[in-house]
Amino acid sequence: MSAASSTIPVRLRTAFISDVHLGTKECRADLLLDFLQHVQVETLVLVGDIVDLRSMSRSFFWPQSHLNVLRAILSKARHGTRVIYIPGNHDAAFRELVGSVFGHLEIHREYVHRTADGRELLVLHGDEFDSMVKCSRWLAGLGVWTYDLLLWLNRYVNVLRRAFGFPYWSLAAYVKARISNAVQYINNFESAGAFAARRREMDGVVCGHIHRSKVALIDGVLYCNDGDWVENCSTLVENINGHLTLWHWAEQRERLARMHALAHPEIDRAA
């Protein structure tokens, strides 16, 4: 992290993050904290499953790094960043607080975001589409079990990758992209998201839930999934002109570090 730590904070109009799953061993809190420390953002939209209350009800896990992420988010809110929190299915208990405002932190069931170039985007977690994307109960249960196994294996795969100097890589995402049932589920989910935006006469939709980051036009509607901080470590960002881009932070932070080094070679020479 030393190379990127010297970069000047990037100014963003909006950042969308979801599926952080604080309170689980799979959460990449280190990378998320690094992201939060490297951006200055006007509006931060938390698109659900930020704290995994469901997992914590079974087994409590809360290391210092997870607390640091919450502190970083609340610090941004205290210093003027507008924080929109849309609870998901793993932190659904917070839906009882919908309509509450705590300083610059607001809790919404869903949210309509207007980009700098005037587009209206429906923002919601995405579990609302589960009833539209059906599969058999046994297949769903098998999918959850397999996914949990892949996340467990993912930890050890990346321990080895780090030991050999390779960047983070998601085994779960790799496998999901190659299983036909998972691919069909993802395609149906994306179509359901685009349909929801079209029905509401919105220009697009921003969601999370399926841990599959993507920006694409689907039947004329902009579909944006900001991914997660378990597999992809990704965020959807809007610049001051309204342009939307997916950042996979492990890769993006290296690009920023290289750009900073080229713009300020005297810093590297001094080091």
N, C-alpha and C positions, 0 to 999 in steps of 0.2 A: 504494500500500500504506500510505500514511501514515495514512489514516482508520482502517483496521482495526488499525494497530499500537498504538493507544492502548487497545484493549480489554483487559479483564481476562481471563486464560486461562480457557477453558471447561473445566469438570470433567466428564469422561466416565468411564463404567465400562469401556467397550470401544470400540475403533475397528478396523475391518477395512479394509485397503487391499491392492490387488493391481495387477498389470500396470503397474508404474511404468516398467519398461524403461530403467533407468539404463544408460548406455553407448550410447544412441542419441540422435540429434539431435531426435527427436520427443518425448522425455521432457520434461514440464513440471516440472522439478525446482524451479523458483522458487516455483510455487504449492504444491507438496508441502512444501517447507521452511517456507513461510509457515503452512501448516496445522499442522505439527508444533510450531511455535513458539507457536501460539495455543491449544493444548489441553494439559490435564493428564489423562492417561489411566492407569487402573489396569492394563489389558491391551491391548497392541497386537498385532493378529494380521496378519501379512504373508502374504497368500494367493497367493503365487507370482508369478513373473516380475518380481521386484524388480530384479535385475541381469540384463541381457540378454546372457548369455554367448554365445548363438548369434550375435548381431550382432557382438559384440566379437571373436569368432574370425575374422570376415571383415574387419573394419575397426575399429581401435582408436579409441575416442572416449571421453574421460573428463575433462570440464571440472571446474573447481573447484566449481560448483554441485551436481554429482552427488556429489562427495566430501562436501560439506556435508550432504547428505541422509543419507548413511550415518553421519556423525558425530552428527547429531541423533538418529537412531534408537538408536545405541549409547549416547549420553548418557542417553537416557530409561531404557535398561536398567540403566545404572550407578546411576541415581538411584531405582531401585525399581519401575519399570514392568516388568511381566512381558511379554516379547516372544516371541510364538510365530511361528516361521518355517516355512511350508509351501512347499517349492520347487515351481515350475511346470515347464512344458515348455521355457521359455527359460533357466531356471537349474537344469535337471534334474541337473547335476553335483553339486549340493549334496544331492541325495537320498542320496548315499553317506554323508552325515553324520547321517542320521535316527537319532534316539535320543540325540544329543549334547546336552549342556547346558553353556552357558558363562555362568555367573552367572545372570542373569535372562533369558537368551536360550536358548530351546529350539527344536530342529529336529524337526519332526514330518512324517510322510508325509500324515497327515490328523489332524483334531483334533475332539473333541466339546466344544462350548461350551455351558455352562449359563447361561442368562440370569438376571437378578436375580429374575424372576418364575417361574423354574423350568422354562422350556422348554429342550429339548435340541436343539442344532443341529449337523448334520454340516458340518464345514468342510473343504473341499478345493479345489484350484485349479480343476479343471473339465476339464482335458484328458483325464481318465479317461472322459469321456462321448463322446469323439471316435469311438470304435468303435461307439457306439450311434447316432450321428448321421452317417450316411454320405452322401457325394456322389461323383460321378465324379472321377477324378484330374485330368483336364484342367480341369474346372470349379473344383476346389480351387486348382489352379495359377493360373488366371485370376483367382480371387478374391484370392489373395495379391498378385499383380501390381497389380491395380486398387486394392487397399487401400493398398499402398505408395505408389502414385501420388497417391491422395487425401491421404495424410498429408504428402507433399511439397508439394502444393498448399495444404494447410491452413496451413503456415507463412506463406506469402505472403499468403493471405487475411487472416490475423490480424494481420500487420504493417500492412496497410491499415486494418483495423478499429481497431487501437490508435491509428493516426494520426488517425482521425476521432473518437476518444473512445468507441468501442463496446467492450463486454466481449468476452471470449474466446468463440468459437463453433466448433463442430466440423463441418466440411464432411463428413468421413467418416461421422459418425453420421447426418447429414441424408440422405446418399445411401443408406446401408445401410437406413434405415427405409422407403425407397421402391422397393427392388428386391425383387421377389417371391421369388427364390431365397434371398436373404439373410434375408428375413423368415421364410421357412419353416424355414431352418436354425436361426435363433434360437429359434423356437417349439419345434422338436424338441429343441434343447439344454435349454431350460427344463423341458420335460416329462421329459427324462432325469434332470435334477437332482432334480426332485420325486420321481420314481420311486425314485431311489437312497436318498433320505431315508426314504420310506415303507417300503421293503424293510428298512431298518435300524431301523424303528420309532422314528424321530426325528420331532420336531415340525416340523423344517424343515432347509433346506440353505443354506449360504453359500458362494459360489464367485466366480470371476472369469472369466478366459480369453477371453471373447468381446467384451470391451470394450462391454458393454451393461448399464448399471446399471438395476436394477429391484427392487422389493419387491412381491410379489403372492402371493395364495393360489392354488395350482394343485392342484385335486382335494383340497382340505383340507390341503395341506402348504404351509408358508411357504417360498417361494422368494425368496432374496436374492442379488442379484449386486451387488457393491460397485463395479463399473465399472472405471475405469482412471485413469492420470495421463498419458495421451497425448491422448485425445479429450475425455473427460467431466470429468476432474479431480474425481473423486467418491470418497466414502468412505461406508461403512455405519457408523453410530455407535449405541451403546447407552447410554442415560442410566442414572442410578442406580436407576431403577424398573424397568428391563428393556425400556423402549420402544425399538424399532429405527426409525431414520430414515436416509434417504439424504441426504447433503449433497453438493451440487455447490459446491465451495469458492469459486469466483469469485463466486457469488451469495450463499452463506451468510456469507462474511466481511463483505459489505456490510450484510447484515441485522444482524450482530453489532455492526458499527460504529455503525449507526443506533440500535440499542437502548442501546448504551453512551453515545452522545451525549445521548439523552433522559434517561438515568438520572444523567448527570454533566454537566449543561450548563455548570458552572463551568469545566470543562477547556477547552471550546471558547472560552469568553469569554477565558480566560487566554491561549490561543494567539493 
